[in-house]
Amino acid sequence: MELFKQHHLDGHSSCNLNIIFIFFFIMTKVLEFESKIEFVGDINSHKDCLMSQDQTQDKPDALWFNIDIPKGHELKAGDRVRIIVEKL
């Protein structure tokens, strides 16, 4: 924070820094849904894969997921998760 104050005192506008900071965090939500984890796959020593099976045969509008996640997550089959997709 001290660097920002000095930057401003030197005659530089802090406005440009704020615009960059705000722009970085603007995202557009594309999709959000909740689902049950049906299976946790062991990929390797660094990551697992969370999966919800494809049910499009029974429910054509069903959404499913297959997401790699770092080990140490403590998630298991039966846990509910929220999937959010945002565009930067």
MODELLER restraints for C-alpha pairs under 7 A, 6 or more apart:
rsr = mdl.restraints
at = mdl.atoms
rsr.add(forms.Gaussian(group=physical.xy_distance, feature=features.Distance(at['CA:8:A'], at['CA:14:A']), mean=5.91, stdev=0.5))
rsr.add(forms.Gaussian(group=physical.xy_distance, feature=features.Distance(at['CA:26:A'], at['CA:88:A']), mean=6.85, stdev=0.5))
rsr.add(forms.Gaussian(group=physical.xy_distance, feature=features.Distance(at['CA:27:A'], at['CA:86:A']), mean=5.96, stdev=0.5))
rsr.add(forms.Gaussian(group=physical.xy_distance, feature=features.Distance(at['CA:27:A'], at['CA:87:A']), mean=5.50, stdev=0.5))
rsr.add(forms.Gaussian(group=physical.xy_distance, feature=features.Distance(at['CA:27:A'], at['CA:88:A']), mean=4.77, stdev=0.5))
rsr.add(forms.Gaussian(group=physical.xy_distance, feature=features.Distance(at['CA:28:A'], at['CA:86:A']), mean=5.36, stdev=0.5))
rsr.add(forms.Gaussian(group=physical.xy_distance, feature=features.Distance(at['CA:28:A'], at['CA:87:A']), mean=5.11, stdev=0.5))
rsr.add(forms.Gaussian(group=physical.xy_distance, feature=features.Distance(at['CA:28:A'], at['CA:88:A']), mean=6.63, stdev=0.5))
rsr.add(forms.Gaussian(group=physical.xy_distance, feature=features.Distance(at['CA:29:A'], at['CA:85:A']), mean=6.17, stdev=0.5))
rsr.add(forms.Gaussian(group=physical.xy_distance, feature=features.Distance(at['CA:29:A'], at['CA:86:A']), mean=4.35, stdev=0.5))
rsr.add(forms.Gaussian(group=physical.xy_distance, feature=features.Distance(at['CA:29:A'], at['CA:87:A']), mean=6.39, stdev=0.5))
rsr.add(forms.Gaussian(group=physical.xy_distance, feature=features.Distance(at['CA:30:A'], at['CA:85:A']), mean=5.53, stdev=0.5))
rsr.add(forms.Gaussian(group=physical.xy_distance, feature=features.Distance(at['CA:30:A'], at['CA:86:A']), mean=5.33, stdev=0.5))
rsr.add(forms.Gaussian(group=physical.xy_distance, feature=features.Distance(at['CA:30:A'], at['CA:87:A']), mean=6.72, stdev=0.5))
rsr.add(forms.Gaussian(group=physical.xy_distance, feature=features.Distance(at['CA:31:A'], at['CA:84:A']), mean=5.78, stdev=0.5))
rsr.add(forms.Gaussian(group=physical.xy_distance, feature=features.Distance(at['CA:31:A'], at['CA:85:A']), mean=5.17, stdev=0.5))
rsr.add(forms.Gaussian(group=physical.xy_distance, feature=features.Distance(at['CA:32:A'], at['CA:83:A']), mean=5.58, stdev=0.5))
rsr.add(forms.Gaussian(group=physical.xy_distance, feature=features.Distance(at['CA:32:A'], at['CA:84:A']), mean=4.48, stdev=0.5))
rsr.add(forms.Gaussian(group=physical.xy_distance, feature=features.Distance(at['CA:32:A'], at['CA:85:A']), mean=6.47, stdev=0.5))
rsr.add(forms.Gaussian(group=physical.xy_distance, feature=features.Distance(at['CA:33:A'], at['CA:82:A']), mean=5.70, stdev=0.5))
rsr.add(forms.Gaussian(group=physical.xy_distance, feature=features.Distance(at['CA:33:A'], at['CA:83:A']), mean=5.44, stdev=0.5))
rsr.add(forms.Gaussian(group=physical.xy_distance, feature=features.Distance(at['CA:33:A'], at['CA:84:A']), mean=6.82, stdev=0.5))
rsr.add(forms.Gaussian(group=physical.xy_distance, feature=features.Distance(at['CA:34:A'], at['CA:80:A']), mean=6.84, stdev=0.5))
rsr.add(forms.Gaussian(group=physical.xy_distance, feature=features.Distance(at['CA:34:A'], at['CA:81:A']), mean=5.62, stdev=0.5))
rsr.add(forms.Gaussian(group=physical.xy_distance, feature=features.Distance(at['CA:34:A'], at['CA:82:A']), mean=4.29, stdev=0.5))
rsr.add(forms.Gaussian(group=physical.xy_distance, feature=features.Distance(at['CA:34:A'], at['CA:83:A']), mean=6.12, stdev=0.5))
rsr.add(forms.Gaussian(group=physical.xy_distance, feature=features.Distance(at['CA:35:A'], at['CA:80:A']), mean=5.51, stdev=0.5))
rsr.add(forms.Gaussian(group=physical.xy_distance, feature=features.Distance(at['CA:35:A'], at['CA:81:A']), mean=5.65, stdev=0.5))
rsr.add(forms.Gaussian(group=physical.xy_distance, feature=features.Distance(at['CA:35:A'], at['CA:82:A']), mean=6.50, stdev=0.5))
rsr.add(forms.Gaussian(group=physical.xy_distance, feature=features.Distance(at['CA:36:A'], at['CA:52:A']), mean=6.83, stdev=0.5))
rsr.add(forms.Gaussian(group=physical.xy_distance, feature=features.Distance(at['CA:36:A'], at['CA:78:A']), mean=5.65, stdev=0.5))
rsr.add(forms.Gaussian(group=physical.xy_distance, feature=features.Distance(at['CA:36:A'], at['CA:79:A']), mean=5.65, stdev=0.5))
rsr.add(forms.Gaussian(group=physical.xy_distance, feature=features.Distance(at['CA:36:A'], at['CA:80:A']), mean=4.27, stdev=0.5))
rsr.add(forms.Gaussian(group=physical.xy_distance, feature=features.Distance(at['CA:36:A'], at['CA:81:A']), mean=6.29, stdev=0.5))
rsr.add(forms.Gaussian(group=physical.xy_distance, feature=features.Distance(at['CA:37:A'], at['CA:50:A']), mean=6.54, stdev=0.5))
rsr.add(forms.Gaussian(group=physical.xy_distance, feature=features.Distance(at['CA:37:A'], at['CA:51:A']), mean=5.87, stdev=0.5))
rsr.add(forms.Gaussian(group=physical.xy_distance, feature=features.Distance(at['CA:37:A'], at['CA:52:A']), mean=5.41, stdev=0.5))
rsr.add(forms.Gaussian(group=physical.xy_distance, feature=features.Distance(at['CA:37:A'], at['CA:77:A']), mean=5.03, stdev=0.5))
rsr.add(forms.Gaussian(group=physical.xy_distance, feature=features.Distance(at['CA:37:A'], at['CA:78:A']), mean=5.32, stdev=0.5))
rsr.add(forms.Gaussian(group=physical.xy_distance, feature=features.Distance(at['CA:37:A'], at['CA:79:A']), mean=5.54, stdev=0.5))
rsr.add(forms.Gaussian(group=physical.xy_distance, feature=features.Distance(at['CA:37:A'], at['CA:80:A']), mean=6.05, stdev=0.5))
rsr.add(forms.Gaussian(group=physical.xy_distance, feature=features.Distance(at['CA:38:A'], at['CA:51:A']), mean=5.93, stdev=0.5))
rsr.add(forms.Gaussian(group=physical.xy_distance, feature=features.Distance(at['CA:38:A'], at['CA:52:A']), mean=5.02, stdev=0.5))
rsr.add(forms.Gaussian(group=physical.xy_distance, feature=features.Distance(at['CA:38:A'], at['CA:53:A']), mean=6.81, stdev=0.5))
rsr.add(forms.Gaussian(group=physical.xy_distance, feature=features.Distance(at['CA:38:A'], at['CA:77:A']), mean=4.96, stdev=0.5))
rsr.add(forms.Gaussian(group=physical.xy_distance, feature=features.Distance(at['CA:38:A'], at['CA:78:A']), mean=6.02, stdev=0.5))
rsr.add(forms.Gaussian(group=physical.xy_distance, feature=features.Distance(at['CA:39:A'], at['CA:50:A']), mean=6.22, stdev=0.5))
rsr.add(forms.Gaussian(group=physical.xy_distance, feature=features.Distance(at['CA:39:A'], at['CA:51:A']), mean=5.24, stdev=0.5))
rsr.add(forms.Gaussian(group=physical.xy_distance, feature=features.Distance(at['CA:39:A'], at['CA:52:A']), mean=6.66, stdev=0.5))
rsr.add(forms.Gaussian(group=physical.xy_distance, feature=features.Distance(at['CA:39:A'], at['CA:77:A']), mean=5.16, stdev=0.5))
rsr.add(forms.Gaussian(group=physical.xy_distance, feature=features.Distance(at['CA:40:A'], at['CA:48:A']), mean=6.64, stdev=0.5))
rsr.add(forms.Gaussian(group=physical.xy_distance, feature=features.Distance(at['CA:40:A'], at['CA:49:A']), mean=5.58, stdev=0.5))
rsr.add(forms.Gaussian(group=physical.xy_distance, feature=features.Distance(at['CA:40:A'], at['CA:50:A']), mean=4.80, stdev=0.5))
rsr.add(forms.Gaussian(group=physical.xy_distance, feature=features.Distance(at['CA:40:A'], at['CA:51:A']), mean=6.25, stdev=0.5))
rsr.add(forms.Gaussian(group=physical.xy_distance, feature=features.Distance(at['CA:40:A'], at['CA:76:A']), mean=6.35, stdev=0.5))
rsr.add(forms.Gaussian(group=physical.xy_distance, feature=features.Distance(at['CA:40:A'], at['CA:77:A']), mean=6.28, stdev=0.5))
rsr.add(forms.Gaussian(group=physical.xy_distance, feature=features.Distance(at['CA:41:A'], at['CA:48:A']), mean=5.45, stdev=0.5))
rsr.add(forms.Gaussian(group=physical.xy_distance, feature=features.Distance(at['CA:41:A'], at['CA:49:A']), mean=4.82, stdev=0.5))
rsr.add(forms.Gaussian(group=physical.xy_distance, feature=features.Distance(at['CA:41:A'], at['CA:50:A']), mean=6.50, stdev=0.5))
rsr.add(forms.Gaussian(group=physical.xy_distance, feature=features.Distance(at['CA:42:A'], at['CA:48:A']), mean=4.68, stdev=0.5))
rsr.add(forms.Gaussian(group=physical.xy_distance, feature=features.Distance(at['CA:42:A'], at['CA:49:A']), mean=6.48, stdev=0.5))
rsr.add(forms.Gaussian(group=physical.xy_distance, feature=features.Distance(at['CA:43:A'], at['CA:49:A']), mean=6.47, stdev=0.5))
rsr.add(forms.Gaussian(group=physical.xy_distance, feature=features.Distance(at['CA:46:A'], at['CA:70:A']), mean=5.93, stdev=0.5))
rsr.add(forms.Gaussian(group=physical.xy_distance, feature=features.Distance(at['CA:46:A'], at['CA:71:A']), mean=5.67, stdev=0.5))
rsr.add(forms.Gaussian(group=physical.xy_distance, feature=features.Distance(at['CA:47:A'], at['CA:68:A']), mean=6.50, stdev=0.5))
rsr.add(forms.Gaussian(group=physical.xy_distance, feature=features.Distance(at['CA:47:A'], at['CA:69:A']), mean=5.48, stdev=0.5))
rsr.add(forms.Gaussian(group=physical.xy_distance, feature=features.Distance(at['CA:47:A'], at['CA:70:A']), mean=4.23, stdev=0.5))
rsr.add(forms.Gaussian(group=physical.xy_distance, feature=features.Distance(at['CA:47:A'], at['CA:71:A']), mean=4.77, stdev=0.5))
rsr.add(forms.Gaussian(group=physical.xy_distance, feature=features.Distance(at['CA:48:A'], at['CA:68:A']), mean=5.68, stdev=0.5))
rsr.add(forms.Gaussian(group=physical.xy_distance, feature=features.Distance(at['CA:48:A'], at['CA:69:A']), mean=5.43, stdev=0.5))
rsr.add(forms.Gaussian(group=physical.xy_distance, feature=features.Distance(at['CA:48:A'], at['CA:70:A']), mean=6.25, stdev=0.5))
rsr.add(forms.Gaussian(group=physical.xy_distance, feature=features.Distance(at['CA:48:A'], at['CA:71:A']), mean=6.04, stdev=0.5))
rsr.add(forms.Gaussian(group=physical.xy_distance, feature=features.Distance(at['CA:49:A'], at['CA:66:A']), mean=6.57, stdev=0.5))
rsr.add(forms.Gaussian(group=physical.xy_distance, feature=features.Distance(at['CA:49:A'], at['CA:67:A']), mean=5.41, stdev=0.5))
rsr.add(forms.Gaussian(group=physical.xy_distance, feature=features.Distance(at['CA:49:A'], at['CA:68:A']), mean=4.26, stdev=0.5))
rsr.add(forms.Gaussian(group=physical.xy_distance, feature=features.Distance(at['CA:49:A'], at['CA:69:A']), mean=5.96, stdev=0.5))
rsr.add(forms.Gaussian(group=physical.xy_distance, feature=features.Distance(at['CA:50:A'], at['CA:66:A']), mean=5.65, stdev=0.5))
rsr.add(forms.Gaussian(group=physical.xy_distance, feature=features.Distance(at['CA:50:A'], at['CA:67:A']), mean=5.21, stdev=0.5))
rsr.add(forms.Gaussian(group=physical.xy_distance, feature=features.Distance(at['CA:50:A'], at['CA:68:A']), mean=6.29, stdev=0.5))
rsr.add(forms.Gaussian(group=physical.xy_distance, feature=features.Distance(at['CA:51:A'], at['CA:65:A']), mean=5.54, stdev=0.5))
rsr.add(forms.Gaussian(group=physical.xy_distance, feature=features.Distance(at['CA:51:A'], at['CA:66:A']), mean=4.46, stdev=0.5))
rsr.add(forms.Gaussian(group=physical.xy_distance, feature=features.Distance(at['CA:51:A'], at['CA:67:A']), mean=6.57, stdev=0.5))
rsr.add(forms.Gaussian(group=physical.xy_distance, feature=features.Distance(at['CA:52:A'], at['CA:64:A']), mean=5.24, stdev=0.5))
rsr.add(forms.Gaussian(group=physical.xy_distance, feature=features.Distance(at['CA:52:A'], at['CA:65:A']), mean=5.29, stdev=0.5))
rsr.add(forms.Gaussian(group=physical.xy_distance, feature=features.Distance(at['CA:52:A'], at['CA:66:A']), mean=6.57, stdev=0.5))
rsr.add(forms.Gaussian(group=physical.xy_distance, feature=features.Distance(at['CA:53:A'], at['CA:64:A']), mean=6.09, stdev=0.5))
rsr.add(forms.Gaussian(group=physical.xy_distance, feature=features.Distance(at['CA:54:A'], at['CA:64:A']), mean=5.68, stdev=0.5))
rsr.add(forms.Gaussian(group=physical.xy_distance, feature=features.Distance(at['CA:55:A'], at['CA:62:A']), mean=6.16, stdev=0.5))
rsr.add(forms.Gaussian(group=physical.xy_distance, feature=features.Distance(at['CA:56:A'], at['CA:62:A']), mean=5.91, stdev=0.5))
